[in-house]
Amino acid sequence: GLIDALNLPWLEPAGIARIAIVAGAAWLCAAIGLFGRLAGTVTALGAFVLHGYCWGTSAFNHNWYLPVFILGALAFAAPDPVWSADAAIRKNRGLPPLPQAVGLGATGFPRVLALVFCVAFYFCAGITKLQESGLQWTDGHTIAYWGEEDASKRVLAKILGEQMWICAVAAWFTLFFEVGSPLALISRRLRPIFILGWIGMHVGIRLTMGPRYFENIVCFALLIDWQGVRAFGWTGVFQQAPSLLRGTFARLTSSERVGVALG
């Protein structure tokens, strides 16, 4: 769609293969913190081009839609001034350390944008179901059909196909975590619940129907408050962090509050 909209010429397989090599090399550099934002930008552009040309319906397919947009969000991330290949090289050569991040990269904007992409992805999936089938989608027949298709390969798929009430519950579960996904934008307390719900959907799809969405689950790592987890543990972060955050937030200046809100 985007390739046609921009009126770009279609590439031969050899040209697409070269773009894939460049994007893969840039991805590796971005992973180890080499060449700073340039590596992340080239990775994102390469992924968008590959997805827009032909991999959206073949090699990438559904399980790479969200990760491609997440790569675009990460292109705004600032390189780590300490834990990166660039920082190690500068230290080894006796050069000054990398400067601290400034601009959007210093505000947490990339993680917020990643959250917006996740919410938009699942919300659109839920709205599409309602537009195409309405509430009839919740009767479970669609899930049962796909379960019966893989019944000979997966035991859980066979059980799913034979128990319509389980399919109906799974359908309502899916719609809740898709159509209700905007709640993850406005509530920090509900966000972990939706993350777990999205993971549950993908695990269930994998065990009963076959499609693999492991790439999406990896993206959810950007949505977790890792500082809170490190300080309080997985349980304590939900119990203690909100009150501590309120006390800390009250002591911040206006500009500092903007940075916390974006992060």
Salt bridges, closest charged atoms under 4 A:
ASP139 OD1 - HIS141 ND1 3.26
ASP150 OD2 - ARG154 NH1 3.25
GLU178 OE1 - LYS129 NZ 3.01
GLU215 OE2 - ARG212 NH1 2.85
